[in-house]
Amino acid sequence: MNVTIRQLGVELNSEEREWLRRRLQFALARWADRIDQVIAYLGDENGPRGGDDKTCRLLIFLPRTGRLTVHEQGADLRDIVSRAADSLAQTIDRRLKRQHRRAHTLRPTWN
C-alpha cells in the first residue's frame, strides 16, 4: 500500500511523515491487499495563527467499489489524522460488508 502525502500550508518533518505512513498502514492493514494507494491531503486554513483549522482528507480507490473519502478537522494534526484513519477503516468495512451482502442475497433455486 503506497501512501502519498499532499500538504497545503502544513509542514511535516521526516519523523511526522513516517508516523503518518505507519498510522495509516496500521489502520488499514486488514485491507492492505485491496488498497493500492492512499492519498492524504493535509491543510492548514489559518497558517501560523492557529486554531481548529487543520484538516486531513484521506482518499483511496478500491476495486469494484470506487473512491472512498473521509475528512476530519481540528487543532491537533496527529489527532485528526488518527480520527480520519479510524473513520476510513470503518467506512471500508461497511462498504465491503454491504457489497458482500448484495453479492450473496437469496438467489432463485431451480428444482
C-alpha distances in whole Angstrom, upper triangle without the diagonal:
4,7,10,13,16,19,23,26,23,23,21,21,19,19,18,15,14,15,13,10,11,12,10,8,11,12,9,9,11,9,6,8,9,6,5,5,7,11,13,16,19,23,26,29,32,30,32,35,32,32,30,29,25,22,19,17,14,13,10,11,12,14,17,17,16,15,15,16,18,20,22,24,26,28,25,22,20,22,21,17,18,19,17,14,16,18,15,14,18,17,15,17,20,19,18,21,23,22,23,26,27,26,28,31,35,35,39,40,43,46
4,7,10,13,16,20,23,21,20,18,19,16,17,16,13,12,14,12,9,11,13,10,9,13,14,11,12,15,13,10,11,12,8,6,5,6,8,11,14,16,20,24,26,29,28,30,32,30,31,29,27,23,21,17,16,13,12,10,12,13,15,19,18,17,16,16,16,17,19,21,23,25,27,24,21,20,22,20,16,18,20,17,15,18,19,16,16,20,19,17,19,22,21,20,24,25,24,25,29,29,29,31,34,37,38,42,43,46,49
4,7,10,13,17,19,17,17,15,16,14,15,13,10,10,12,9,6,9,11,8,8,12,12,11,12,15,14,11,14,14,10,9,6,5,6,7,11,13,16,20,23,26,24,26,29,27,27,25,23,19,17,14,13,10,10,10,12,14,17,20,19,17,15,15,14,15,16,18,20,22,23,21,17,16,18,17,13,15,17,14,12,16,17,14,15,18,18,16,19,22,21,21,24,26,25,27,30,30,30,32,35,39,40,43,45,48,51
4,7,10,13,16,15,15,13,15,14,15,13,10,11,13,10,9,12,13,11,12,15,15,14,16,19,17,15,17,16,13,11,7,6,5,6,9,11,14,18,20,23,22,24,27,25,26,24,21,18,16,13,12,10,10,10,13,16,19,22,20,18,15,15,14,15,16,17,19,21,22,20,16,16,19,17,14,16,18,15,14,18,18,15,17,21,20,19,22,24,23,23,27,28,27,29,32,32,32,35,37,41,42,45,47,50,53
4,6,10,13,11,11,10,12,12,13,11,8,10,12,9,9,12,13,11,13,16,16,16,18,21,19,17,20,19,16,14,11,8,6,5,6,7,11,14,17,20,18,20,23,21,22,21,18,15,13,10,10,9,11,12,15,18,21,24,22,20,17,16,14,15,14,15,16,18,19,17,13,14,16,15,12,15,16,14,13,17,18,16,18,21,20,20,23,25,24,25,28,29,29,31,34,34,34,37,39,43,44,47,50,52,56
4,7,10,9,10,10,13,14,16,13,11,14,15,12,12,16,16,14,17,20,19,19,21,24,22,21,23,22,18,17,13,11,7,6,5,6,8,12,14,17,16,18,21,20,21,19,16,13,12,10,10,10,11,14,16,20,23,25,23,21,17,17,15,15,14,15,16,18,18,17,14,15,18,15,13,17,18,15,16,19,19,17,20,23,22,22,25,26,25,27,30,30,30,33,35,35,36,39,40,44,45,49,51,54,57
4,6,6,7,8,12,13,15,12,11,14,15,12,14,17,17,16,19,21,21,21,24,26,25,23,26,25,21,20,17,14,11,8,6,5,6,9,12,14,12,15,17,16,18,17,14,11,10,10,11,12,14,17,20,23,26,29,27,24,20,19,17,16,14,15,14,16,16,15,12,14,17,14,13,17,18,16,17,20,20,19,22,24,23,24,27,29,28,29,32,33,33,35,38,38,39,41,43,47,48,52,54,57,60
4,5,8,11,14,16,18,15,14,18,18,16,17,21,20,19,22,24,23,24,27,29,28,27,29,28,24,23,20,17,13,11,8,6,5,7,9,11,9,13,15,15,16,15,12,10,10,10,12,14,16,19,22,25,29,31,28,25,22,21,18,17,15,15,14,15,15,15,13,16,18,15,15,19,19,17,19,22,22,21,24,26,25,26,29,30,29,31,34,34,35,37,39,39,40,43,45,48,50,53,56,59,62
4,7,10,13,16,18,15,15,19,19,17,19,22,21,21,24,26,25,26,29,32,30,29,32,31,27,27,23,20,17,14,11,8,6,5,7,8,6,9,12,12,14,14,11,9,10,12,14,17,19,22,25,29,32,34,32,29,25,24,21,19,17,16,14,15,14,14,12,15,17,16,16,19,20,19,21,24,23,23,26,28,27,29,32,33,32,34,37,37,38,40,42,42,44,46,48,51,53,56,59,62,65
4,7,10,13,14,11,11,15,15,13,16,19,18,18,21,23,22,24,26,29,28,27,30,29,26,25,21,18,15,12,10,7,6,6,9,10,8,9,12,11,13,14,11,8,10,11,13,15,18,21,24,28,31,33,31,28,25,23,20,19,16,15,13,13,12,12,9,12,15,13,13,16,18,17,18,21,22,21,24,26,26,27,30,31,31,33,35,36,37,39,41,41,42,45,46,50,52,55,58,61,64
4,7,10,12,9,10,13,14,13,15,18,18,18,21,23,23,24,26,29,29,27,30,30,26,25,22,19,16,14,12,9,9,9,13,13,10,11,14,13,16,16,14,12,13,13,16,17,20,23,26,29,32,35,33,30,27,25,22,21,19,18,16,16,14,13,11,13,16,15,14,18,20,19,20,23,24,23,25,28,28,29,31,33,33,34,37,38,38,40,43,43,44,47,48,52,54,57,60,63,66
4,7,8,6,6,10,10,10,12,14,15,16,18,20,20,22,23,27,26,24,28,28,24,23,20,17,15,13,12,10,11,12,16,16,13,14,17,16,18,18,16,13,14,13,16,16,19,21,25,27,31,34,31,29,26,24,22,21,19,18,17,17,15,13,10,11,15,14,13,16,18,17,18,21,22,22,23,26,27,27,30,31,32,33,35,37,37,39,41,42,43,45,47,51,52,56,58,61,64
4,5,5,6,9,10,11,13,14,15,17,19,20,21,23,24,28,28,25,28,29,26,24,21,19,18,15,16,13,15,15,19,20,16,16,20,18,21,21,19,16,17,17,19,19,22,24,27,29,33,36,34,32,29,27,25,24,22,21,20,20,18,15,13,13,17,17,15,18,21,20,20,23,25,24,25,28,29,29,31,34,34,35,37,39,39,41,43,44,45,47,49,53,54,58,60,63,66
4,5,5,6,9,10,11,12,14,16,16,18,20,21,22,26,26,23,26,27,24,22,20,18,17,15,16,15,17,18,22,23,20,20,23,22,24,24,22,19,19,18,20,19,21,23,26,28,31,34,33,31,28,27,25,24,23,22,22,22,21,18,15,14,18,18,16,18,21,20,19,23,25,24,25,28,29,28,30,33,33,33,36,38,38,39,42,43,43,45,48,51,53,56,58,61,64
4,5,5,6,9,10,11,12,14,15,16,18,20,21,24,25,22,26,27,24,23,21,19,18,16,17,16,18,19,23,23,21,20,23,21,23,23,22,19,19,18,20,19,22,23,26,28,31,35,33,31,29,27,25,24,23,21,22,21,19,16,14,12,16,17,15,16,19,19,18,21,23,23,23,26,28,27,29,32,32,33,35,37,37,38,41,42,43,45,47,51,52,56,58,61,63
4,5,5,6,9,10,10,12,14,15,16,18,19,23,23,21,25,25,22,22,19,17,16,13,14,12,14,15,19,20,18,18,21,18,20,19,18,15,15,14,16,16,19,21,24,26,30,33,30,29,26,24,22,20,19,18,18,17,16,13,10,9,12,13,11,13,16,16,15,18,20,20,21,24,25,25,27,29,30,31,33,35,35,36,39,40,41,43,45,48,50,54,56,59,62
4,5,5,6,9,10,11,12,14,16,17,18,21,21,19,22,23,19,19,16,14,13,11,12,11,14,16,20,21,19,19,22,20,22,21,19,16,15,13,15,14,17,18,21,24,27,30,28,26,23,22,20,19,18,18,18,18,18,15,11,11,14,14,11,13,16,15,14,18,20,19,20,23,23,23,26,28,28,29,31,33,33,34,37,38,39,41,43,47,48,52,54,57,59
4,5,5,6,9,10,11,12,14,15,16,20,20,17,21,22,19,18,16,14,14,13,15,14,17,19,23,25,22,23,26,23,25,24,22,19,18,16,17,16,18,19,22,24,27,30,28,27,24,23,21,21,20,20,21,21,20,17,14,12,15,16,13,14,17,17,15,18,20,19,19,23,24,23,25,28,28,28,31,33,33,34,37,38,38,40,42,46,47,51,53,56,58
4,5,5,6,9,10,10,12,14,15,18,19,17,21,22,19,19,17,15,15,13,15,14,17,19,22,24,22,22,24,22,22,21,21,17,17,14,16,15,18,19,22,24,27,30,28,27,24,22,20,19,19,18,18,18,18,14,11,9,12,13,10,10,14,14,12,15,18,17,17,20,22,22,23,26,27,27,29,31,32,33,35,37,37,39,41,45,46,50,52,55,58
4,5,5,6,9,10,11,12,14,17,17,16,19,20,17,17,14,11,11,9,11,11,14,16,20,22,20,21,23,21,21,19,18,15,14,11,13,11,14,15,19,21,24,27,25,23,21,19,17,15,15,14,16,16,16,13,10,8,11,11,7,9,12,11,10,13,15,14,15,18,19,19,21,23,24,24,27,29,29,30,33,34,35,36,39,42,44,48,50,53,55
4,5,5,6,9,10,11,12,15,15,13,16,17,14,14,11,9,10,9,13,13,17,19,23,25,23,24,27,24,25,23,22,18,16,13,14,12,14,14,17,19,22,25,23,22,20,18,17,16,17,17,19,19,20,17,14,12,14,14,10,11,14,13,10,14,16,14,15,18,19,18,20,23,23,23,26,28,28,29,32,33,33,35,37,41,42,46,48,51,54
4,5,5,6,9,10,10,14,15,13,16,17,15,15,14,12,14,13,16,16,19,22,25,27,25,26,29,26,26,24,24,20,19,16,17,14,16,16,19,20,23,26,24,24,22,20,19,18,19,18,20,21,21,18,15,12,14,15,11,11,14,14,11,13,16,15,14,18,19,18,20,23,23,23,25,28,28,28,31,33,33,34,37,41,42,46,47,50,53
4,6,5,6,9,10,13,14,13,17,17,15,16,14,12,13,12,15,14,18,20,23,25,24,25,27,24,24,21,21,18,16,13,14,12,15,15,18,19,23,25,23,23,20,18,17,15,16,15,17,18,18,15,12,10,11,12,8,7,10,10,7,10,13,12,12,15,16,16,17,20,21,21,23,26,26,27,29,31,32,33,35,39,41,45,46,49,52
4,5,5,6,8,11,11,10,14,14,11,13,11,8,10,9,13,14,17,20,23,25,24,26,28,25,24,22,21,18,16,12,12,10,11,11,15,16,19,22,20,19,17,14,14,13,14,14,17,18,19,17,14,11,13,12,8,8,11,9,6,9,11,9,9,13,14,13,15,18,18,18,21,23,23,24,27,28,29,30,33,36,38,42,43,47,49
4,6,5,5,9,10,8,11,12,10,12,11,9,12,12,16,17,21,23,26,29,28,29,31,28,28,26,25,21,19,16,16,13,14,13,15,15,18,21,20,20,18,16,16,16,17,18,21,22,23,20,17,15,16,16,12,11,14,13,9,11,14,12,10,14,15,14,15,19,19,18,21,23,23,24,26,28,28,30,32,36,37,41,42,45,48
4,6,5,8,10,9,13,14,13,15,14,13,15,15,18,19,22,25,28,30,29,30,32,29,28,26,26,22,20,17,17,14,16,15,18,18,20,23,21,22,20,18,18,17,18,18,21,22,23,20,17,14,15,15,12,10,13,13,9,10,13,12,10,13,15,14,15,18,19,18,20,23,23,24,26,28,28,29,32,35,37,41,42,46,48
4,6,8,9,10,13,14,12,15,14,12,14,14,17,18,21,23,26,29,28,30,31,28,27,24,24,21,18,15,15,12,14,13,16,16,19,21,19,19,18,15,15,13,15,15,18,20,21,19,16,14,14,13,11,9,10,10,6,6,9,8,6,10,12,11,11,15,16,16,17,20,21,21,24,25,26,27,29,33,35,39,40,44,46
4,5,6,6,10,10,8,11,11,10,13,13,17,18,22,25,27,30,30,31,33,30,29,26,25,22,20,16,15,12,12,11,13,12,15,18,16,16,15,13,14,13,16,17,20,22,24,21,19,17,17,16,13,12,13,11,8,8,10,8,6,10,11,9,10,13,14,13,15,18,18,19,21,23,23,25,27,31,32,36,38,41,44
4,5,5,8,10,9,12,12,12,15,16,20,21,25,28,31,33,32,34,36,33,32,29,29,25,23,19,19,15,16,13,15,14,16,19,18,19,18,16,17,17,20,20,24,25,27,24,21,19,19,19,16,14,16,15,11,12,14,12,9,12,14,12,12,16,16,15,17,20,20,19,22,24,24,25,28,31,33,36,38,41,43
4,6,8,9,10,13,14,14,18,18,22,24,27,30,33,35,35,37,38,35,34,31,31,28,25,21,20,17,17,14,15,13,15,17,16,18,18,16,18,18,21,22,25,27,29,26,24,21,21,21,18,16,17,16,13,12,14,12,9,11,13,10,9,13,14,12,13,17,17,16,19,21,21,22,24,28,29,33,34,37,40
4,5,5,6,10,11,12,15,17,20,23,26,29,32,35,34,36,38,35,34,31,30,27,24,21,19,15,14,11,12,10,12,14,13,14,14,13,15,16,20,21,25,27,29,27,24,22,22,21,18,17,18,16,13,13,14,11,9,11,12,8,9,12,12,10,13,15,15,15,18,19,19,20,23,27,28,32,33,36,39
4,5,5,8,9,10,14,16,20,22,25,29,31,34,34,35,37,35,34,31,30,27,24,20,19,15,14,11,12,10,12,15,15,16,15,15,16,17,20,22,25,27,29,27,24,22,22,21,18,17,19,17,13,14,16,13,11,14,14,11,12,16,15,14,16,19,18,18,21,23,22,23,27,30,31,35,36,39,41
4,6,8,11,12,16,19,22,25,28,32,34,37,37,39,41,38,38,35,34,30,27,24,22,18,16,13,12,10,11,14,14,15,16,16,18,20,23,25,29,31,33,30,27,25,26,25,22,21,22,20,17,18,19,16,14,17,17,13,14,17,16,14,16,19,17,17,21,22,20,22,25,28,29,33,34,36,39
4,6,9,11,15,17,21,24,27,31,33,36,36,38,40,37,36,33,32,29,26,22,20,16,14,10,9,6,7,10,11,12,13,13,16,18,21,23,27,29,32,30,27,25,26,24,21,21,21,19,16,17,17,14,13,15,14,10,12,15,13,11,14,16,14,15,18,19,18,20,23,26,27,30,32,35,37
4,6,7,11,14,17,20,23,27,29,33,32,34,36,34,33,30,29,26,23,19,16,13,11,7,7,6,8,12,11,11,11,11,13,15,18,21,24,27,29,27,24,22,23,21,18,18,19,16,14,15,16,12,11,14,13,10,13,15,14,12,16,18,16,17,21,21,20,23,26,29,30,33,35,38,41
4,7,10,13,17,20,23,27,29,32,32,34,36,34,34,31,29,26,23,19,17,14,11,8,8,8,9,13,13,12,12,13,15,17,20,22,25,28,30,28,24,23,25,23,19,20,21,18,16,18,18,15,15,18,17,14,16,19,17,16,20,21,19,20,24,24,23,26,29,32,32,36,38,40,43
4,7,10,13,16,19,23,26,29,28,30,33,30,30,28,26,23,20,16,14,10,8,6,7,9,11,15,14,12,11,12,12,15,17,19,22,25,26,25,21,20,22,20,16,18,19,16,14,17,17,13,14,17,16,14,17,19,17,17,21,22,21,22,25,26,25,28,30,34,35,38,40,43,46
4,6,10,13,16,20,22,25,25,27,29,27,27,24,22,19,16,12,10,7,6,5,8,10,13,16,15,13,11,10,10,11,13,15,18,21,23,21,17,17,18,16,13,14,15,12,10,14,14,10,12,15,14,12,16,18,17,17,20,21,21,23,26,26,26,29,31,35,36,39,41,44,47
4,6,10,13,17,19,22,22,24,26,24,24,22,20,16,13,10,8,6,5,6,10,13,16,19,17,14,11,11,10,11,12,14,16,19,21,19,16,16,18,15,12,15,15,12,11,15,15,12,14,17,16,15,18,20,19,20,23,24,23,25,28,28,29,31,33,37,38,42,44,47,50
4,6,10,13,16,19,18,21,23,21,21,18,16,13,10,7,6,5,7,9,13,16,19,21,19,17,13,12,10,10,10,11,13,15,17,16,12,13,14,12,9,12,13,10,10,14,13,11,14,17,16,16,19,21,20,21,24,25,25,27,30,30,31,33,35,39,40,44,46,49,52
4,7,10,13,16,15,18,20,18,18,16,14,11,8,6,5,6,8,11,15,18,21,24,21,18,15,14,11,10,9,11,12,14,16,15,12,13,15,12,10,14,14,11,12,16,15,14,17,19,18,18,22,23,22,24,27,27,27,30,32,32,33,36,37,41,42,46,48,51,55
4,7,10,13,12,15,17,15,15,13,11,7,6,5,7,9,11,15,18,21,25,27,24,22,18,17,13,12,10,10,10,11,12,12,8,11,12,10,9,13,13,11,13,16,16,15,18,20,20,21,24,25,24,26,29,29,30,32,34,35,36,38,40,44,45,49,51,54,57
4,6,9,9,12,13,12,13,11,8,6,5,7,9,12,14,18,21,24,28,30,27,24,20,19,15,14,11,11,9,11,11,12,9,13,14,11,11,15,15,13,16,19,18,18,21,23,22,23,26,27,27,29,32,32,32,35,37,37,38,41,42,46,48,51,54,57,60
4,6,5,8,10,9,9,9,6,4,6,9,12,15,18,21,25,28,31,33,30,28,24,22,18,17,13,12,10,10,9,11,9,13,14,12,13,17,17,16,18,21,20,21,24,25,25,26,29,30,30,32,34,35,36,38,40,40,42,44,45,49,51,54,57,60,63
4,6,9,9,9,9,9,5,6,8,11,13,17,19,23,26,29,33,34,31,29,25,23,19,18,14,13,10,11,11,13,12,16,17,14,16,19,19,18,21,23,22,22,26,27,26,28,31,31,31,33,36,35,37,39,41,41,43,45,46,50,51,55,58,61,64
4,6,6,6,7,9,6,8,11,14,17,20,23,27,30,33,36,38,35,32,29,27,23,21,17,16,12,12,11,13,14,17,18,16,18,21,21,20,23,25,25,25,29,30,29,31,34,34,34,37,39,39,40,43,44,44,46,49,49,53,55,58,61,64,67
4,6,7,9,11,8,9,12,14,17,20,23,27,30,33,37,38,36,33,29,27,24,22,19,17,14,13,11,13,13,16,18,16,18,21,21,21,23,26,25,26,29,30,30,32,34,35,35,38,40,40,41,43,45,45,47,49,51,54,56,59,62,65,68
4,5,9,12,10,11,14,17,20,23,26,29,33,36,39,41,39,36,32,30,27,25,21,19,16,14,12,13,13,17,18,18,19,22,23,23,25,27,27,28,31,32,32,34,37,37,38,40,42,43,44,46,48,48,50,52,53,57,59,62,65,68,71
4,7,10,9,11,15,18,21,24,27,31,34,37,41,43,40,37,33,31,28,25,22,19,16,14,11,13,15,18,19,18,20,23,23,23,26,28,28,29,32,33,33,35,37,38,38,41,43,43,44,47,48,49,50,53,54,57,59,63,65,69,72
4,7,7,8,12,15,19,22,25,29,32,35,39,40,37,35,31,29,25,23,19,16,13,10,7,10,11,15,15,15,17,19,20,20,23,25,24,26,29,30,30,32,34,35,35,38,40,40,42,44,45,46,48,50,51,54,56,60,63,66,69
4,5,8,11,15,18,21,24,28,31,34,38,39,36,34,30,28,24,21,17,14,10,8,6,9,11,14,14,13,16,18,18,18,22,23,22,24,27,28,28,30,32,32,33,36,38,38,40,42,43,44,46,48,48,52,54,58,60,64,67
4,6,9,12,15,18,22,25,28,31,35,36,32,31,27,24,21,17,14,11,7,4,4,8,10,13,12,10,14,16,14,15,19,20,19,21,24,24,24,27,29,29,30,33,34,34,36,38,39,40,42,44,45,48,50,54,57,60,63
4,6,10,13,16,19,23,26,29,33,34,31,29,25,23,19,16,12,10,6,6,6,9,10,13,13,11,13,16,15,15,18,20,19,20,23,24,24,26,28,29,29,32,34,34,35,38,39,39,41,43,44,48,50,53,56,59,62
4,7,10,14,17,20,24,27,30,32,29,27,23,20,17,14,11,8,6,5,6,7,6,10,10,8,10,13,13,12,15,17,17,18,21,22,22,24,26,27,27,30,32,32,33,36,37,38,39,42,43,46,48,52,54,58,61
4,7,10,13,17,20,23,27,28,25,23,19,17,13,11,7,6,4,7,9,9,8,11,10,7,8,12,11,10,13,15,14,15,18,19,18,20,23,24,24,26,28,28,30,32,34,34,36,38,39,43,45,48,51,54,57
4,7,10,13,17,20,23,25,22,20,16,14,10,8,6,5,6,9,11,11,8,10,10,6,6,10,9,7,9,12,12,11,15,16,16,17,20,21,21,23,25,26,27,29,31,31,33,35,36,40,42,46,48,51,54
4,7,10,14,16,20,22,19,16,13,10,7,6,4,6,9,12,15,14,12,13,13,9,8,11,11,7,9,12,11,10,13,15,13,15,18,19,18,20,23,23,24,26,28,28,30,32,34,37,39,42,45,48,51
4,7,10,13,17,19,16,14,10,8,6,5,7,9,12,15,17,16,13,14,14,11,9,11,11,7,8,11,10,7,11,13,11,12,15,16,16,18,20,21,21,24,26,26,27,30,31,35,36,40,42,46,49
4,7,10,14,15,13,10,7,6,5,7,9,12,15,18,21,20,17,17,18,15,12,14,14,10,10,13,12,9,12,14,11,11,15,16,14,16,19,19,19,22,24,24,25,28,29,33,34,38,40,43,46
4,7,10,12,10,8,6,5,7,9,12,15,18,22,24,23,20,19,20,17,15,16,16,12,11,14,13,9,11,13,11,10,13,15,13,14,17,18,17,19,22,22,22,25,27,31,32,35,37,40,43
4,7,9,7,5,4,6,9,12,15,19,22,25,28,27,23,23,24,21,18,19,19,16,15,17,15,12,13,15,12,10,14,15,12,13,16,16,15,17,20,20,20,23,25,29,29,33,35,37,41
4,6,5,5,6,8,11,14,18,21,24,27,30,29,26,25,25,23,20,21,20,17,16,17,16,12,12,14,12,9,12,13,10,10,13,14,12,14,17,17,16,19,22,25,26,29,31,34,37
4,5,6,9,11,15,18,21,24,28,31,34,32,30,29,29,27,24,24,24,21,19,20,19,16,16,17,15,12,14,15,12,11,14,14,12,13,17,16,15,18,20,24,24,27,29,32,35
4,6,10,12,15,19,22,25,29,32,35,34,32,31,31,28,26,26,26,22,21,22,20,17,17,18,15,12,14,14,11,10,13,12,9,12,14,13,12,16,18,21,21,24,26,29,32
4,7,8,12,15,19,22,26,29,32,31,29,28,28,25,23,23,22,19,18,19,17,14,14,15,12,9,12,11,8,8,11,10,8,11,14,12,13,16,18,21,22,25,28,30,34
4,7,10,14,17,20,24,27,30,30,27,27,27,24,22,23,22,18,18,19,17,14,15,16,12,11,14,14,10,11,15,14,12,15,17,16,16,20,21,25,25,29,31,34,37
4,7,10,13,17,20,24,27,26,24,24,24,20,19,20,19,15,15,17,15,11,13,14,11,10,14,14,11,13,16,15,14,17,19,19,19,23,24,28,28,32,34,37,41
4,7,10,14,17,21,24,23,21,21,20,17,16,17,15,12,12,13,11,8,10,11,8,8,11,11,9,11,14,14,14,17,19,19,20,23,24,28,29,32,35,38,41
4,7,10,14,17,20,20,18,18,18,14,13,15,13,9,11,12,10,7,11,12,9,10,13,13,12,15,17,17,17,20,22,22,23,26,27,31,32,36,38,41,45
4,7,11,14,17,17,15,15,14,11,10,12,10,6,8,10,7,6,10,10,8,10,13,13,13,16,18,18,19,22,23,23,25,27,29,32,34,38,40,43,47
4,7,11,14,14,12,14,12,9,9,11,9,6,10,11,9,9,13,13,12,14,17,17,17,20,22,21,23,25,27,27,29,31,32,36,38,41,44,47,50
4,7,10,11,10,11,9,6,8,9,7,6,10,11,9,11,14,14,14,16,18,19,19,22,24,24,25,28,29,30,32,34,34,38,40,44,46,50,53
4,7,9,9,11,9,6,9,11,9,9,13,14,13,14,17,18,17,20,22,22,23,26,27,27,29,31,32,33,35,37,38,42,44,47,50,53,56
4,6,7,10,8,6,10,11,10,11,14,15,15,17,19,20,20,23,25,25,26,29,30,30,32,34,35,36,38,40,41,44,47,50,53,56,59
4,6,9,8,8,11,13,12,14,16,18,18,20,22,23,23,26,27,28,29,32,33,34,35,37,39,40,42,43,44,48,50,54,56,60,63
4,6,5,6,9,10,11,12,14,16,17,18,20,21,22,24,26,27,28,30,32,33,35,36,38,39,41,42,44,47,49,53,55,59,62
4,5,5,6,9,10,10,12,14,15,16,18,20,21,22,24,26,27,28,30,31,33,34,36,37,39,40,42,46,48,51,54,57,60
4,6,5,6,9,10,10,12,14,15,17,19,20,21,23,24,26,27,29,30,32,33,35,36,38,39,41,44,47,50,52,56,58
4,6,5,6,9,10,11,12,14,16,17,18,20,21,23,24,26,27,29,30,32,33,35,36,38,39,43,45,49,51,54,57
4,5,5,6,8,10,10,12,14,15,16,18,20,21,22,24,26,27,28,30,31,33,34,36,37,41,43,47,49,52,55
4,5,5,6,9,10,10,12,14,15,16,18,20,21,22,24,26,27,28,30,31,33,35,36,40,42,46,48,51,54
4,5,5,6,8,10,11,12,14,15,17,19,20,21,23,24,26,27,29,31,32,33,35,38,41,44,46,50,53
4,5,5,6,9,10,11,12,14,15,17,18,20,21,23,24,26,27,29,30,32,33,37,39,43,45,48,51
4,5,5,6,9,10,10,12,14,15,16,18,20,21,22,24,26,27,28,30,31,35,37,41,43,47,49
4,5,5,6,9,10,11,12,14,15,17,18,20,21,23,24,26,27,29,30,34,36,40,42,45,48
4,5,5,6,9,10,11,12,14,16,17,18,20,21,23,25,26,27,29,32,35,38,40,44,46
4,5,5,6,9,10,11,12,14,15,17,18,20,21,23,24,26,27,31,33,37,39,42,45
4,5,5,6,9,10,10,12,14,15,16,18,20,21,22,24,26,29,31,35,37,41,44
4,5,5,6,9,10,11,12,14,15,16,18,20,21,23,24,28,30,34,36,39,42
4,5,5,6,9,10,11,12,14,15,17,18,20,21,22,26,28,32,34,38,40
4,5,5,6,9,10,11,12,14,15,17,18,20,21,25,27,31,33,36,39
4,6,5,6,8,10,11,12,14,15,16,18,20,24,26,29,31,35,38
4,6,5,6,9,10,11,12,14,15,16,18,22,24,28,30,33,36
4,6,5,6,9,10,11,12,14,15,16,20,22,26,28,32,35
4,5,5,6,9,10,11,12,14,16,19,21,25,27,31,34
4,5,5,6,9,10,10,12,14,18,20,23,25,29,32
4,5,5,6,9,10,11,12,16,18,22,24,27,30
4,5,5,6,9,10,11,14,17,20,23,26,29
4,5,5,6,9,10,14,15,19,21,24,28
4,5,5,6,9,12,14,18,19,23,26
4,5,5,6,10,12,16,18,21,24
4,5,5,9,11,14,17,20,23
4,6,9,10,13,15,18,22
4,6,8,12,13,17,19
4,6,10,12,16,18
4,7,9,12,15
4,6,10,13
4,6,10
4,6
4
